[in-house]
Amino acid sequence: MYLTKNVKRMAATVGAAGMAMAAAAVLVAPTASAASGALTLCSKGSYDSFILIDGKERAKSPVGQCKTFGGFGGFNGIQHFDIKGGQSRPGGYTLFTVKSGAEFNPSKGGTVTTYGTMNEAWASTPFL
C-alpha cells in the first residue's frame, strides 16, 4: 500500500508539472493570425522611416518609434517594397533611399528596422 501511495503521488506531481509546462508554452506561443499580414516598422536611426509599395507610402514610423501596420495579408507570395528615410533639414524635409527592392512574406509578417543617419542609412528586413 505504501508503494501505491508513493507511485500515485509521483504521478500526480509529474502530471501537474507537465500541465504547468504546457500552459507556459501556450502563454508564450505567438498566434499565427497576429503576425499574418502585419509589418512592424522601427525607426532606430536619426530619421523617420517609410515603407513604399508600388511607389505608394504604406507605413510611416517617426524617429525613435516602432509602429505595426496590418492589411498586408491581401498580397500573395513575396511582396517587394522600398524603404525610405526622411529628415527635416534647412530648406525643408528631405527624403532619401535607405534600401530598394526589399522583400517580405505577408503570410509570415515581419519587422523592418532602420538604423544610422541620413548619410549612412541601412535597414534590417524580415526573413522570407
Protein Blocks (a to p, Z undefined) as FASTA:
>chain_A
ZZmmmmmmmmmmmmmmmmmmmmmmmmmmccfklmgopacdddfbfbdcdddeehiafbdc
dehiacddehklmpgcjaddddddddddehiacdddfbghiacdfknopadddedjfklg
cdddddZZ
